[in-house]
Amino acid sequence: METEVSIDENLGRECPLVLRGIEEPPVAGQSVWHDGKRFTTVREGLAHILVPADITKTVSNPAKPLEEPQRQSVFYNPIQQFNRDLSVLAIRAFGEELIKAKRERREKKMQSLARKGNNRGKKRKIGEVDDRDDSSPTNQADGLENGTRYPEIERDIGGTNNVTAMEKSEAVKVEGEGDSAITGVQPNQSQGNCVKNDWTPRFSILDALSATGLRALRYCQEIPFTTSVTANDLSREATTSIDLNIRHNRLDGRIASSTGNAVSHMYQVAHGNLSSWSNEGPSLGKYDVIDLDPYGTAAPFLDAAVQALADGGLLCVTCTDSGVFASGGYPEKTYALYGGLPIKGPYSHEGGLRLILHAIATSAARYGLAIEPLLSLSIDFYVRLFVRIRRSPAEVKFLAGKTMIVYCCDQGCGAWRTQLLARTREMTDKKGDKYYKHSLAQGPSVSEHCECCGFKTHLAGPMYAGPIQSRDFIRRILSSLPEVSRDTYATVDRIEGMLSTAIEETSYIPQGETDLNAGKVGSTITHFEPGEIDTQPFFFIPNALCKVIHCQGPSADALRGAFRYLGYKVTASHCKAGSFKTNAPWPVIWHIFREWVSQKSPVKEGALKEYTPGWNILKGSPQVGGVHGYSTAELESTAAEVNGFEVSEEQPNSELVGDKQKGRAMLKVVFDEGLGREKDTRKIVRYQQNPRANWGPLNMAKGPRK
């Protein structure tokens, strides 16, 4: 411990500054002296990292402005705490189910071995001596109660009988912090009569682009069943910082640092040339969780990552290059990185999510791996995805039928139409068994001109067309929020708001009961049907549509009431404030806005020029077939059987007005604010406000010059 003199900003005079050693207990804000350098300790979650003292002070409160934002350090970006908090909670929710599944598989295998041993014993004749050696499978099963280890089973399901591994998985209690902020599955809990308590399922995590190792530190300390964490980085300077932070957090032996190319590291793990615990201990197989959080795109790492994941593992991906995947400025680069073209319009970030999922799905499909998006979020300047990857060559066959091209009217009214690359139909054979038939899709499915305004459309994609949110997974995370410490998870309010909005988006996908808040959290994260399609992939913004037709916009309640009156669903999207998502087709959406102009907000004369998109929509030009009215059959096909609703004279939302004898009709629209008023009265933070000036991604980290 050493002492220096510093200027106290509050007192305005010199005062002694105590410098502590790196081996002393970490405390937020303390000054640490090591190897001739002074560091400042920054705390996030239960982890502490060392930031060089000569760098401008970084604050842990994202709302506090920085005096010199241009000198922000890559060592710590408080804006990304939301990403890290969410990642810890999501991996914990995923891991709890995976640990349970591993225990159940092991128990079944042990019971199967025990039954085989008993059956063999019954076949012996009276007086026959059992001369089998102790290493036989039968005797191994008989020795189950003694905690015998079975390497072949551990390879299948992942785990170890080593008691020290259990000790490694316990959350560290930092001196002065109290109990751990998060409680999870305890490794020593009884899981059945056939499983010895000291057996711990393996749960390994790779932080592939670790920088200071902050994510790895938090995963190790805040996920209690974690057995091994590897923190990898290409820069020797970064891994030196990781090692210092491991020592400072007293996690020696629990986190392994690795210096090298992340792609090379994952390929070596995938093909058995490297242990998932870096250079320590025997080979433990592939990782259960891989976290990719690069500066920019994660595309170069996807192929290696899907191969280095264990079957049923979780891939966490962050991409910050929104200027590529959510912008029309660099379509050639978007295609090179993600295998598809970006979509233009207010929903470009939601299209970016599906482009990245398309890149992951095609990378995995080459190896017979199917993806299942559990949580896909567009956050601030980046996207964050949590994708479960399973070995299933049969499900891979559905990928073409879950990949779409988008026809976007980006220069006109903003409408879009989708077309799948292949057709997937459910068939029944002579025995009554169901099977799927895959065939080529017929195209083009739409005209080159927009069906609503008559302007030319542009192509986007191919991109992923399946569901991108799992209701069960989101519920698991939300159910854990009341138990977590808000001191440890400073962004829990925003997590609750964003996930509450994201779970509403699942109402368009049949994932169980229709009431999103009903029922308890399920014991498992339900798998999607292999051919499931998200028929409403994008949102729209009412203000943008009102700008097209030059009118004042309706209130949110009035607009929701109009959709619900017609029998359609309508929710918000987590991507952008003021957004709407609905299962109504675009002709019906524009019909509602025409009725709004007709009933509530007439357009001033001369406000719209002839043949502009808004003029075409309001006038119903001949070149736009079916815009101003639809046949009765078309209306019934779009409005009927929504939520079990069928067109009938008894229900008001079945009313059709117009000349039915000529085959033309229009839906009656009522802007019912009472019907559109949301029942959820919780005051939650659904959309983030800019926390301070000059915030966002910091400068890219650069290694020392050679």
C-alpha positions in Angstrom: 0.0 0.0 0.0 1.4 3.4 -1.0 0.3 7.0 -0.6 0.2 9.8 -3.2 -1.1 13.4 -3.1 -4.1 14.3 -5.1 -6.5 17.3 -5.4 -9.9 16.8 -3.8 -12.4 18.4 -6.1 -14.9 19.0 -3.2 -12.4 20.5 -0.7 -10.2 22.3 -3.3 -7.0 21.3 -1.5 -4.4 18.5 -1.6 -5.1 15.3 0.3 -3.4 11.9 0.6 -4.5 9.3 -1.9 -4.2 5.7 -0.7 -2.9 3.2 -3.4 -3.8 -0.4 -2.8 -2.3 -3.5 -4.2 -3.9 -5.7 -6.8 -4.3 -8.6 -4.4 -6.5 -6.6 -2.0 -10.3 -6.9 -2.1 -11.8 -5.0 -5.0 -13.8 -1.9 -4.2 -15.4 0.5 -6.6 -13.5 3.7 -7.0 -10.3 2.6 -5.3 -6.8 3.4 -6.7 -4.6 0.4 -7.3 -0.9 0.4 -7.9 0.6 -2.5 -9.9 3.8 -2.9 -11.8 4.6 0.8 -11.7 1.2 1.8 -13.0 -1.8 3.3 -11.3 -5.3 2.0 -12.0 -8.9 2.9 -10.9 -11.4 0.2 -10.1 -14.7 0.4 -11.9 -17.5 -1.9 -10.7 -20.3 -3.3 -12.8 -22.5 -6.1 -11.6 -20.4 -8.2 -9.2 -17.3 -7.7 -11.3 -14.5 -5.1 -11.0 -12.2 -4.0 -13.7 -9.0 -1.9 -13.6 -8.9 1.2 -15.8 -5.6 3.1 -16.3 -5.7 6.2 -14.2 -4.2 8.4 -16.9 -7.4 7.9 -19.0 -10.3 10.3 -18.4 -12.5 9.0 -15.6 -15.2 6.7 -16.8 -18.5 6.9 -14.9 -20.7 3.9 -14.0 -23.8 6.0 -14.3 -24.7 6.3 -18.0 -26.8 9.3 -17.4 -23.9 11.4 -16.0 -22.3 13.5 -18.7 -18.6 13.3 -19.4 -16.4 16.4 -19.4 -14.3 15.2 -22.3 -16.3 12.7 -24.3 -13.7 12.7 -27.1 -11.3 11.0 -24.7 -13.6 8.1 -23.7 -11.8 4.9 -23.3 -12.4 1.5 -24.9 -11.7 0.0 -21.5 -15.2 0.5 -20.3 -18.4 1.8 -22.0 -21.2 2.3 -19.4 -23.7 2.6 -22.3 -23.3 -1.1 -23.0 -24.2 -2.1 -19.4 -27.8 -2.8 -20.7 -26.3 -5.3 -23.1 -24.2 -7.0 -20.4 -27.0 -7.1 -17.8 -29.4 -8.6 -20.3 -26.8 -11.1 -21.4 -26.2 -12.4 -17.9 -30.0 -12.8 -17.2 -30.6 -14.4 -20.6 -27.7 -16.9 -20.3 -28.8 -17.7 -16.8 -32.4 -18.4 -18.0 -31.1 -20.6 -20.8 -28.6 -22.4 -18.6 -31.2 -23.3 -16.0 -33.1 -25.4 -18.5 -30.0 -26.8 -20.1 -28.6 -27.9 -16.7 -31.9 -29.6 -15.9 -32.0 -31.3 -19.3 -28.5 -32.6 -18.7 -29.4 -34.0 -15.3 -32.5 -35.7 -16.7 -30.5 -37.3 -19.6 -27.9 -38.6 -17.3 -30.5 -40.1 -14.9 -32.2 -41.8 -17.9 -28.9 -43.2 -19.0 -28.0 -44.5 -15.6 -31.4 -46.1 -15.1 -31.0 -47.7 -18.5 -27.6 -49.1 -17.5 -29.0 -50.3 -14.2 -31.9 -52.2 -16.0 -29.4 -53.8 -18.4 -27.4 -55.0 -15.4 -30.5 -56.4 -13.7 -31.6 -58.2 -16.8 -28.2 -59.8 -17.3 -28.2 -61.0 -13.7 -31.6 -62.7 -14.1 -30.2 -64.8 -17.0 -27.5 -66.4 -14.8 -28.2 -70.0 -13.6 -28.4 -70.9 -10.0 -24.9 -71.3 -8.5 -23.3 -69.6 -11.4 -20.4 -67.3 -10.4 -20.3 -63.8 -11.6 -16.8 -63.5 -13.1 -17.3 -60.1 -14.7 -14.7 -57.5 -14.0 -15.5 -54.3 -12.1 -15.0 -52.2 -15.3 -18.0 -53.8 -17.1 -20.9 -51.5 -18.0 -23.2 -53.6 -15.7 -21.0 -53.2 -12.7 -20.6 -49.6 -13.5 -24.4 -49.2 -13.3 -24.5 -51.2 -10.1 -21.9 -48.9 -8.6 -24.0 -45.9 -9.3 -24.8 -45.1 -5.7 -21.1 -45.0 -5.0 -20.7 -42.0 -7.4 -18.9 -44.0 -10.2 -17.8 -41.9 -13.1 -18.8 -42.8 -16.7 -16.8 -40.9 -19.3 -18.9 -42.0 -22.2 -22.0 -40.6 -20.6 -20.3 -37.4 -19.6 -19.2 -36.9 -23.2 -22.8 -37.2 -24.3 -24.4 -34.9 -21.8 -21.5 -32.9 -20.4 -20.5 -33.0 -16.8 -18.0 -34.0 -14.2 -17.9 -35.7 -10.8 -15.1 -33.5 -9.6 -16.2 -31.7 -6.4 -13.9 -28.8 -7.1 -15.9 -28.0 -10.3 -18.9 -27.5 -8.0 -16.9 -25.1 -5.9 -15.9 -23.3 -9.0 -19.5 -22.8 -10.0 -20.5 -21.0 -6.8 -20.9 -17.2 -7.1 -18.1 -15.2 -5.5 -19.2 -13.1 -2.6 -17.2 -9.9 -2.7 -16.2 -8.5 0.6 -18.7 -5.8 1.6 -21.2 -6.7 -1.1 -23.5 -9.1 0.8 -25.1 -12.0 -0.8 -25.0 -12.7 -4.5 -27.5 -10.6 -6.4 -28.8 -13.6 -8.3 -29.8 -17.0 -7.1 -30.0 -19.9 -9.5 -29.8 -23.7 -9.6 -27.5 -24.9 -6.8 -25.2 -27.6 -8.0 -25.6 -29.7 -4.8 -29.4 -29.9 -4.9 -30.8 -33.4 -5.1 -31.9 -34.2 -8.6 -33.2 -37.7 -8.1 -32.4 -41.0 -6.5 -30.2 -42.2 -9.4 -27.8 -39.3 -9.6 -25.1 -38.6 -7.1 -25.2 -35.1 -5.7 -21.6 -34.4 -6.4 -22.0 -34.7 -10.1 -22.1 -31.3 -11.7 -23.3 -30.8 -15.3 -20.7 -28.9 -17.4 -21.7 -25.4 -18.4 -18.9 -23.7 -20.4 -18.9 -20.2 -21.8 -16.6 -18.6 -24.4 -16.2 -14.8 -24.4 -14.6 -14.8 -27.9 -13.7 -11.1 -28.1 -13.2 -10.3 -24.5 -11.2 -7.0 -24.4 -11.0 -6.4 -20.6 -12.8 -9.6 -19.7 -15.7 -7.8 -18.1 -18.3 -10.1 -19.6 -16.3 -13.2 -18.6 -15.9 -11.9 -15.0 -19.7 -11.3 -14.7 -20.6 -14.6 -16.2 -18.3 -16.4 -13.8 -19.6 -14.6 -10.7 -23.3 -14.0 -11.5 -24.2 -17.4 -13.1 -23.8 -19.8 -10.2 -23.8 -23.1 -12.3 -21.0 -22.0 -14.6 -18.2 -24.5 -14.5 -15.7 -22.9 -16.9 -15.3 -19.5 -18.7 -12.7 -18.8 -21.4 -11.9 -15.1 -22.2 -10.2 -14.8 -25.6 -8.7 -11.8 -27.4 -6.4 -11.3 -30.3 -4.4 -8.6 -28.5 -1.7 -9.6 -26.0 -2.3 -6.2 -24.3 -5.9 -7.1 -23.8 -5.2 -10.6 -22.4 -2.7 -9.0 -20.0 -5.5 -6.7 -18.8 -7.8 -9.8 -18.5 -5.3 -11.6 -16.3 -5.0 -8.5 -14.1 -8.7 -8.3 -13.7 -8.9 -12.0 -13.0 -6.4 -11.6 -10.2 -8.1 -8.5 -8.9 -11.5 -10.3 -8.7 -9.8 -13.3 -7.0 -10.9 -15.6 -9.8 -7.6 -17.4 -10.5 -8.3 -20.9 -11.9 -11.9 -20.2 -12.7 -11.4 -18.1 -15.8 -8.9 -19.1 -18.5 -7.5 -16.3 -20.7 -6.5 -17.1 -24.3 -4.5 -15.0 -26.7 -5.3 -15.6 -30.4 -7.6 -15.2 -33.3 -11.2 -16.0 -32.2 -12.0 -17.8 -35.4 -8.9 -20.0 -35.1 -9.7 -20.7 -31.5 -13.3 -21.8 -32.2 -12.3 -24.0 -35.2 -9.7 -25.8 -33.0 -12.4 -26.4 -30.3 -14.9 -27.5 -33.0 -12.5 -30.1 -34.4 -11.0 -31.4 -31.2 -7.6 -29.8 -31.4 -8.1 -27.5 -28.4 -9.9 -27.8 -25.0 -12.8 -25.5 -24.3 -11.0 -24.7 -21.1 -8.1 -23.2 -23.0 -4.8 -24.9 -22.0 -5.9 -26.0 -18.6 -7.2 -29.5 -17.8 -8.4 -32.2 -20.2 -10.6 -31.6 -23.2 -14.1 -30.7 -22.1 -15.7 -30.6 -25.6 -17.6 -27.7 -27.2 -19.0 -24.7 -25.5 -22.5 -24.4 -24.2 -22.6 -20.7 -24.8 -20.5 -18.5 -27.2 -20.7 -14.7 -26.9 -19.7 -12.7 -29.9 -19.5 -9.0 -29.2 -17.2 -7.4 -31.8 -16.6 -3.9 -32.8 -18.7 -3.8 -36.0 -20.0 -6.9 -37.7 -20.0 -10.5 -36.3 -20.2 -12.0 -39.7 -16.6 -13.3 -39.9 -17.1 -15.3 -36.7 -20.4 -17.0 -37.4 -19.2 -20.1 -39.3 -16.6 -21.0 -36.6 -19.0 -20.2 -33.8 -21.9 -22.5 -34.9 -19.3 -25.4 -35.2 -17.8 -24.7 -31.7 -21.2 -24.8 -30.0 -22.4 -28.0 -28.3 -25.7 -29.4 -29.6 -28.5 -27.2 -28.2 -26.0 -24.5 -27.2 -26.7 -20.7 -27.2 -25.1 -18.3 -29.6 -25.1 -14.6 -28.4 -24.4 -12.1 -31.2 -24.0 -8.4 -31.2 -23.6 -6.3 -34.4 -22.9 -2.6 -34.2 -22.6 -1.9 -38.0 -26.2 -0.6 -38.3 -24.9 1.7 -41.1 -24.5 -1.5 -43.2 -27.4 -3.9 -42.2 -30.0 -1.1 -41.6 -29.1 1.4 -44.3 -29.4 1.5 -48.1 -26.1 3.3 -48.5 -23.9 0.2 -48.9 -26.0 -2.6 -50.3 -23.0 -4.4 -51.8 -21.3 -4.6 -48.4 -24.5 -5.8 -46.8 -24.8 -8.6 -49.2 -21.1 -9.5 -48.8 -21.4 -9.8 -45.1 -24.9 -11.1 -44.5 -25.9 -12.7 -47.9 -28.8 -10.3 -48.4 -29.7 -6.7 -49.3 -31.0 -4.2 -46.7 -34.5 -2.9 -46.6 -35.2 0.8 -46.7 -37.7 2.5 -44.5 -38.6 3.1 -40.8 -38.4 -0.7 -40.3 -34.9 -1.1 -41.6 -33.5 -2.1 -38.2 -36.1 -4.9 -37.9 -35.0 -6.0 -41.4 -31.4 -5.9 -40.2 -32.3 -8.4 -37.4 -33.6 -10.8 -40.0 -30.6 -10.3 -42.3 -28.2 -11.3 -39.5 -30.4 -14.3 -38.6 -30.3 -15.3 -42.2 -26.5 -15.2 -42.1 -26.5 -17.4 -38.9 -29.0 -19.8 -40.4 -27.2 -20.3 -43.6 -23.8 -20.8 -41.8 -25.4 -23.4 -39.5 -27.3 -25.2 -42.3 -24.1 -26.3 -44.0 -23.4 -28.5 -41.1 -26.9 -29.9 -40.5 -27.6 -27.4 -37.7 -31.0 -25.6 -37.3 -31.4 -22.3 -35.6 -34.1 -21.2 -33.2 -34.1 -17.4 -32.3 -35.0 -17.0 -28.7 -34.6 -13.2 -28.4 -33.8 -10.7 -31.1 -33.6 -7.0 -30.2 -32.7 -3.8 -31.9 -31.1 -1.6 -29.2 -29.9 1.9 -29.7 -27.1 1.7 -32.3 -26.8 -2.2 -32.4 -28.7 -5.4 -32.4 -28.4 -8.3 -29.9 -29.5 -11.8 -30.7 -29.8 -15.0 -28.6 -30.1 -18.0 -30.8 -30.3 -21.7 -29.8 -28.6 -24.0 -32.3 -29.5 -27.7 -32.5 -28.3 -30.5 -34.7 -31.3 -31.4 -36.9 -30.7 -32.1 -40.6 -34.5 -32.6 -40.9 -35.3 -29.1 -39.7 -32.6 -27.6 -42.0 -34.8 -28.7 -45.0 -37.3 -26.1 -43.9 -34.8 -23.2 -44.2 -35.6 -22.3 -47.8 -39.3 -22.1 -46.9 -38.4 -19.8 -44.0 -36.4 -17.4 -46.2 -38.1 -14.5 -47.9 -37.6 -11.7 -50.4 -39.2 -8.4 -49.6 -40.8 -6.0 -52.1 -40.5 -2.6 -50.5 -42.3 0.6 -51.6 -39.6 2.7 -50.0 -40.0 5.7 -52.3 -43.8 5.6 -52.2 -46.2 4.8 -49.5 -43.9 2.5 -47.4 -45.9 -0.7 -48.0 -44.2 -4.0 -48.4 -44.9 -7.5 -49.6 -43.0 -10.7 -49.0 -42.3 -13.9 -51.0 -40.8 -17.1 -49.7 -38.1 -18.8 -51.7 -39.7 -22.2 -51.4 -43.0 -23.8 -50.6 -43.5 -26.1 -47.6 -46.8 -27.9 -47.5 -48.0 -30.3 -44.9 -49.2 -33.5 -46.5 -50.9 -36.8 -45.3 -49.9 -40.2 -46.6 -52.2 -43.2 -47.1 -51.8 -44.3 -43.5 -52.8 -40.9 -42.2 -49.4 -39.9 -41.1 -48.3 -36.3 -41.7 -45.2 -35.3 -43.6 -43.9 -32.1 -45.3 -43.3 -31.6 -49.0 -40.8 -29.0 -50.1 -41.1 -27.5 -53.6 -40.1 -24.5 -55.6 -42.1 -21.3 -55.2 -43.8 -19.7 -58.1 -42.9 -16.1 -58.9 -43.1 -13.3 -59.1 -45.8 -13.1 -56.5 -46.5 -9.4 -56.9 -46.3 -6.7 -59.6 -43.2 -4.5 -59.9 -45.5 -1.6 -58.8 -46.9 -1.1 -55.3 -50.4 -2.4 -55.0 -51.3 0.6 -52.8 -49.8 3.6 -54.4 -48.6 2.4 -57.8 -44.9 3.4 -57.3 -42.0 1.1 -58.1 -40.8 -1.3 -55.5 -37.3 -2.4 -54.6 -36.0 -5.8 -53.6 -34.6 -6.6 -50.2 -33.3 -9.9 -48.8 -33.1 -12.8 -48.8 -33.7 -12.7 -45.0 -35.0 -14.9 -42.3 -38.8 -15.2 -42.3 -39.4 -17.3 -39.2 -40.3 -16.2 -35.6 -37.6 -14.1 -33.9 -38.9 -14.1 -30.4 -39.6 -17.0 -28.0 -42.4 -16.3 -25.6 -41.2 -19.0 -23.1 -37.7 -17.6 -23.1 -38.8 -14.0 -22.5 -41.1 -15.1 -19.7 -38.2 -16.8 -18.0 -36.2 -13.7 -18.0 -39.1 -11.5 -16.9 -39.9 -13.8 -14.1 -36.4 -13.5 -12.7 -36.4 -9.7 -12.6 -38.2 -9.2 -9.2 -35.5 -11.3 -7.5 -32.4 -9.5 -8.8 -30.6 -6.6 -7.1 -31.1 -3.3 -8.7 -27.7 -2.2 -7.4 -26.1 -5.0 -9.4 -28.4 -4.7 -12.4 -28.8 -1.0 -12.9 -30.7 -1.4 -16.2 -33.4 -3.7 -14.9 -36.2 -1.2 -15.5 -35.3 -0.9 -19.2 -34.9 -4.7 -19.5 -38.4 -5.2 -18.2 -39.9 -2.6 -20.5 -38.1 -3.8 -23.7 -38.9 -7.5 -23.0 -42.5 -6.7 -22.1 -42.8 -5.0 -25.6 -41.0 -7.8 -27.3 -43.2 -10.5 -25.8 -46.3 -8.7 -27.3 -44.8 -9.3 -30.8 -45.2 -13.1 -30.2 -49.0 -12.7 -30.3 -48.9 -13.3 -34.0 -47.2 -16.7 -33.6 -49.1 -19.7 -32.2 -47.0 -20.4 -29.1 -49.6 -21.5 -26.6 -52.2 -19.4 -24.9 -53.2 -16.0 -26.3 -53.0 -14.2 -23.0 -49.3 -13.2 -22.8 -49.4 -12.6 -19.1 -51.4 -15.8 -18.2 -50.0 -18.9 -16.7 -46.7 -19.7 -15.0 -43.3 -20.0 -16.5 -43.0 -23.3 -18.4 -40.5 -26.0 -17.4 -39.0 -25.9 -20.8 -38.5 -23.4 -23.6 -40.9 -24.7 -26.2 -39.5 -25.3 -29.7 -41.2 -23.7 -32.7 -42.8 -25.8 -35.4 -40.1 -26.4 -38.0 -42.0 -24.7 -40.8 -43.4 -21.8 -38.6 -43.5 -18.4 -40.5 -43.8 -14.9 -39.0 -46.5 -13.5 -41.3 -46.0 -10.0 -39.9 -42.2 -9.4 -40.0 -42.2 -5.6 -39.9 -43.9 -2.7 -38.2 -45.2 0.6 -39.5 -45.2 4.1 -38.0 -48.5 6.0 -38.2 -46.9 9.4 -38.4 -44.9 8.3 -41.5 -48.1 7.2 -43.2 -49.9 10.5 -42.3 -46.9 12.3 -43.9 -47.6 10.5 -47.2 -51.2 11.7 -47.3 -50.6 15.1 -45.6 -53.0 14.7 -42.7 -52.9 14.9 -38.9 -52.4 11.6 -37.3 -54.9 9.7 -35.1 -54.3 9.0 -31.5 -52.8 5.6 -30.6 -56.0 4.5 -28.9 -58.2 5.5 -31.8 -55.9 3.7 -34.3 -55.8 0.5 -32.2 -59.5 0.7 -31.8 -60.0 0.8 -35.6 -57.9 -2.3 -36.2 -59.5 -4.2 -33.3 -63.0 -3.2 -34.5 -62.2 -5.0 -37.8 -61.0 -8.1 -35.9 -57.2 -7.6 -36.4 -54.5 -7.7 -33.8 -52.3 -4.7 -33.1 -49.3 -4.3 -30.8 -46.2 -2.1 -30.5 -42.7 -3.1 -31.7 -39.7 -2.9 -29.4 -37.6 -1.4 -32.2 -38.9 2.1 -32.2 -41.3 4.3 -30.2 -44.6 5.1 -31.9 -44.5 1.9 -34.0 -47.4 -0.4 -34.7 -47.4 -4.1 -35.7 -50.6 -5.7 -37.0 -51.7 -8.8 -39.0 -53.8 -6.6 -41.2 -52.6 -6.5 -44.9 -51.4 -3.2 -46.3 -54.5 -2.5 -48.4 -56.6 -2.6 -45.2 -54.0 -0.4 -43.4 -54.3 2.3 -46.0 -58.1 1.8 -46.1 -58.2 2.7 -42.4 -56.1 5.8 -43.0 -58.4 6.9 -45.9 -61.3 6.5 -43.5 -59.5 8.6 -41.0 -59.1 11.4 -43.6 -62.8 11.0 -44.6 -64.2 11.0 -41.1 -61.8 13.0 -38.8 -59.0 14.8 -40.6 -59.7 16.0 -44.1 -56.7 17.0 -46.3 -56.5 20.6 -47.3 -57.2 21.3 -50.9 -54.0 21.4 -53.0 -51.9 19.8 -50.3 -51.3 16.8 -52.5 -49.9 17.0 -55.9 -51.3 14.8 -58.6 -49.9 11.3 -59.0 -47.9 11.4 -55.8 -48.2 8.3 -53.6 -50.7 10.1 -51.2 -52.8 11.4 -54.1 -53.0 7.9 -55.7 -54.0 6.3 -52.4 -56.8 8.9 -51.6 -58.1 9.0 -55.2 -57.8 5.3 -56.0 -56.2 5.7 -59.4 -57.1 3.0 -62.0 -53.4 2.0 -62.1 -53.7 0.8 -58.5 -56.1 -2.1 -58.7 -58.2 -2.7 -55.6 -57.0 0.2 -53.6 -60.3 2.1 -53.2 -62.4 -1.0 -52.8 -62.2 -4.8 -52.7 -64.4 -7.7 -53.7 -66.4 -9.2 -50.9 -64.4 -12.4 -51.2 -61.1 -10.5 -50.8 -62.4 -8.7 -47.7 -63.6 -11.9 -46.1 -60.3 -13.6 -46.8 -58.4 -10.9 -45.0 -60.7 -10.1 -42.2 -62.3 -13.4 -41.5 -61.1 -16.0 -39.0 -58.8 -13.6 -37.2 -58.8 -14.8 -33.5 -61.6 -17.1 -34.4 -63.7 -14.3 -35.8 -65.9 -15.1 -38.8 -67.8 -12.6 -40.9 -71.5 -12.6 -39.9 -74.4 -10.2 -39.7 -74.4 -10.4 -35.8 -70.9 -8.9 -35.5 -70.3 -5.2 -36.2 -66.8 -5.7 -37.6 -68.2 -7.8 -40.4 -70.1 -4.9 -41.9 -69.3 -4.3 -45.6 -70.4 -1.1 -47.3 -70.6 -0.5 -51.0 -72.2 -2.0 -54.1 -71.9 -5.8 -53.6 -73.7 -6.5 -56.9 -70.8 -5.0 -58.7 -68.4 -7.0 -56.6 -67.0 -3.9 -54.9 -67.1 -3.3 -51.1 -65.3 -1.6 -48.3 -64.9 -2.4 -44.7 -66.7 -0.1 -42.2 -64.1 1.5 -39.9 -64.9 2.8 -36.4 -62.2 4.7 -34.4 -63.2 3.4 -31.0 -60.7 4.7 -28.4 -62.3 2.7 -25.7 -61.6 -0.5 -27.6 -58.1 0.6 -28.4 -57.1 1.6 -24.9 -54.4 -0.7 -23.5 -55.3 -2.7 -20.4 -51.7 -2.9 -19.2 -51.4 0.1 -16.8 -47.9 -0.6 -15.6 -45.5 2.3 -15.9 -42.5 0.7 -17.6 -39.7 2.1 -19.6 -40.4 0.7 -23.1 -38.0 2.9 -25.1 -34.7 4.3 -24.0 -33.9 8.0 -24.1 -30.5 9.3 -25.1 -28.7 9.2 -21.7 -26.1 11.9 -22.6 -24.5 13.8 -25.4 -21.9 12.1 -27.6 -22.9 8.6 -26.5 -22.8 5.4 -28.5 -20.1 3.1 -29.6 -16.6 4.2 -28.6 -13.6 4.3 -30.8 -12.3 1.0 -32.0 -9.7 -0.6 -29.9 -6.2 -0.6 -31.4 -3.3 -2.7 -30.4 0.2 -1.3 -29.9 2.0 -0.1 -33.0 4.7 -2.5 -34.3 
